[in-house]
């Protein structure tokens, strides 16, 4: 949300309960201390700046983050005239039934009736409406334009097609599906290489992936990059030929990495899952397949691998869509328009 605004003023209280993806959604004593210092910081900001609106991004449908939200919101909502919920992760509205009966009144006290709810795509769960929001809007995420920071490249004659994945390395982000699809693609005779960018968050999946690569003799074809940031990350987006993201992640709401690839003119292969179809227009800037279907992923990758003109056309369409809908400027403008209505 950091940006230049004319009609609203923001005061930021940093949350950052998890140091890395491995600790997301898991209990730790340090998080309890962080929770109460965050509550105190919100109280202090309310008293110092007299802001009437609390803007808050609720968690996804996971027990530990929901408990955190309940404690934090029940301790702070009463200070503010209005509350805005921005659902970056989807599905929390359905979590009430999973709670013990004694906690459900606190769930309702924490989450019910925000003045405004924001979700990132129309295909996402209607958390705001389910929580009786006074107003529910869709605002797609945007990313900073990084195209001028790196040089793009495309596969020339004799060079392998470069396929890139970016995201936390867990089963539901589609890592297993991707590796199986990549193996099928090679069996079709395509000269390709795969780069996987992100941090492992599933030890058993890592072990399976390493064994799959060893058994298939894919060591020279598959490269794990770890976590890359800023220029190093953008260099990998700019260097790939196709970006593949076969996610069915439980809290997926948008797939921001897809937008990051689009700005560099890269065609996409992804899934019909949650908000992803709001970014990937099937047959326009990429292809959509059903979740957990490695053969369909491989088939779509094959179509792009053997047709440079198709890659170029879809990549150009993706860049056009990025410029029209997914820039950081467009995101800030839409956010300011909606938040200013709360005055």
N, C-alpha and C positions, 0 to 999 in steps of 0.2 A: 504493500500500500504506500510505500514511500514515494513521494512525487511532489510536483508543484501544483497547488490547487489555488483557485481564486475565491471560491465560495464556501469552502470548509477549511477547518484547521484541525490537524491531527496531533495527538499526544500519545506517544508509544510507550507501552510497558512491555518489556521483553519477557517472553515466557520460556522457551527453550528448555523444556524439561528433559529432553534426551540429547546426549552428547553425540550419538551416532545412530544409524538405523538398527544396530543390534539391540539397543536399549529401548527402542520405540515400543510402547504398549506393555512394558514390563515394569514391575514394582521395584523400587530401590529406595532405601532410607533417605538418600540425598534428595529424591524427588519430593518427599514430604516437606523437608525444609524449604525447598524451592517453591512449593505450592503456597506455603504460608507467607513467605517473603513476597511472592507475587501478589497475594491478596492485600498485603500492607501497601505495596507499591500502587495498586489500583486505588485504594482508599486515599493515599497521599496525592495522586494525580487528580482525583475528583475534587479534593479540598483545595488544591493549589490552583487548578485551572478552571474549576467550576463548569467543566464540560457536562452537558446534559445527556449525552448519548454514549452508550457502551457498545463498541464494535468488537465482536468475538467470533473466532473460527471454531465451531464445535468439533469434537473428535469424531472419528469413525465409530462403527458399532463394535467396540472392544471394551471389555470390562474395566481394566485399569484406567484408560483415558476417560471413560464415561464417569467413573467415580471421581476423578479429578475435576471434571467439568461440574459435577453436581456440587462439590464442596466449594469450588471457586465462584460459581454463579450464584449459589444460594447466599454466599458471603458478600457479594458485590452488587447484584442486580438492583437491590432495594435502594441503592444510592442514586440511581439514574432514572430519568424520566422515560427514556426509551432505550431499547436494546436492538442491535442489528446482529443477526447471525449470518455468517458467510460460510457456506458448506463446501469446503475444499474436498472433504471426504464425505461420501454419501452413505445414508442408511441408518443414522443414529436414531431417527424417529421411531424405528421399529424395535428398538432395544428395550423399551420399557417392560415388555412382557417377559424378558429374560431376567429381570431383577427380582429379588425377594419382595414380597408384598409390602414389607415395612419401608422399603426404599422408594417405592413408586410415587408416593406423594412428593418426595424431594426431587425426583426426576421431573415431575410436572412443574414444580416450583422453579426449577432451574431453567427448563427449556420452553415452557409453554408461552404462547402469545408474544413473540417478538414483534416489534413495530415493523421490521423489514427482514425478510429472508432473501438471501442471494445464493443461487446455485450456478454452476459453471456451464451447464448444458441442459436442454429441455428433456433429454433422455434419462437424466439422473433421477434418483428417488425424490419424490416431492416432500422432502423433509419439512420445509417451511409450512406448506399447507397442512400436512399431518399434525404439525404442532400449533395450528391455528394462528399462523402469522397474519398480521393485519394486511400485509402486502408481500407478494412473492414475485421476484423478478429473476431473469436469467441474464448473467453477464459473463461472457467467455473470458478466460484468462488471456493475458498478453505477455509477450516477452520482449526484452530489449533487443533492438536491431543490432546484431553483431556481424553483419555481412562485411563491413569494411575492415574488420580486424584480421581476417585470414584470407588465404587464396584458395579458391575451389579447384578441384581436379576431377576428371572423369576417366574411366577406364579406356585406354586406347587399344589398338590391335595387339593381341597376344597377352595383354594384362588380365589378371583375374578380376572378376566382378567383386567389388568390395561391399559387403553387407554389414550393417552396423545395428547393434541393439544397445539401448541405454536404460538403466533402471536398477532398482534394488534386486538382487539375485535371489528370488524366491520362486517357488513352484508356480504360484498364480500369476506372476508377471510373464509367464510363458517361456521360461528358460528351457525347460525340457522339450516343449513343443518346438522351439526354435532349433535346438540341436538335432532333433529327429528330422525336422524339415530340411535342414541344411544337408544332412547325410543323404536324404532322398534326392536333393538337388544335384549333388555330386554324382549320384548313380545315374542321373540323366545325361551325364557327360559335360556338365557345365564347369568351366574353370572359375572357381569362386573361392573367396576367403571370407571369414567371419570374425568380426571384432565385437567383443562383449564388454561393455563399459558399466561398472557399478561395483558395489560392495556385496560380498556374500552375506546372507542373513539366514542361511539354512545349510547346516553342516552335512546332512544326509544328501541333499541335492548336489552339493559340491562334490561329494564322494561319487555319486552316480555319474555326474558330468565328466569327471576325470576318467572314470572307468569306461564310459561310453566313447570318449575321445580316443583313449588308448586302444580299445577293442576295434574301433573303426579306422585306426591309423590316421587320425585327423590332426595329429599334433602340429603339422606344418600348415594346416588350414585354419585352425581356430586359435584365437589369441584373446586372453583375458587382460583387460587394460587396468582393472581396478577403478578407483574413483578419480576422475579428472575434473578440473574446474577451470572456469574462465577460458583463457585462450587455448589451453591444451584440449579442453572439451570441444570448443568450437572447431578446432583443427580436424578432429575426428569426424564431426558432422560434415565439414566441407570436403573431406577426402573420400567419403563413402559414395557409392553409386545408388544404393537402395537402403532405406531405413525400415527395419522390421521390428514390430512391437506386438506380439501375439498375446496380449494381456487378457486375463480374466480376474485381475486382482480385486479382492473383496471390497476395498474402499476406493477403487478407481472412479474418478469423476470426470476426467478430462484428457489426461495424457499429454502433459505439457511438453514432453520430449518430442512428440510428433510435430508440434509447432516449431520447436527449435530446428528440427530437420527441414521443415517446409521452407523456412526463410533462406536456406541455402539451395533451394531448388531441387530437393531430393524427393523422388517418388516414395510412397509409403505402402507397406503391407501391414495391416492390423486387423482387429477383430470387431465384430458387432457386439460391443459390450459397453454398457453405461454411456458415458458422454463421448466416447471415441468417434461414433458416426457424425458428431457435430463438427469434427475436425477433418476426418477423412471422407471425402465424397467418392463413393465407389465408382470406379471407372473414370474419374476426373483427375484427382491428384494422387490416386493410389487405388488399392484394392482392400476390401473388407472380406473376411472369412469368418466362419463360425468358430467359437472358442474350442480349444483342445482338439484341433484338426490339423495335424502336421502335414498331411498329404495335400490339403488345400493350400496351406501356406507355401509348400514346395512348388505347387503348380503355378501360383501367382508369381513367386520369385523367378521361376523359369521363364514366364512370359516377359518379365522385365529384363532378365539377363540376356536373352537372345535378341532383343529389339532395342537398340540404342535410341532410335527415334521415339519410341514409346516412352522410354525413361525421360528423355528430354522434354517431351510434351507434357507428361504428368508433372514433372518437376517444375516446369514453368507455370503450370496452373496452380500448383501448391504455393509458389512464391507470390503469385497474384492474390490468392486467397489470404495469405499471411498479411500482405500489405493492406488489404481491405478490412480485415476483421480481427487480426490477432496481434497487432502492435501494442506496445506498452502505452503509447499515447491514446489509442482507442480505448484500452482498458481503463486508464485514469479518467478519461472523459465520461465514460459510462458510469463509473463509480461516483464521480463528483455529482453527476446529474441526479442519481438516485439518493445519495446521502443528503444533498442540499434540500430535497423535498421534506426532510424530517424537521427542518427548522420551524 
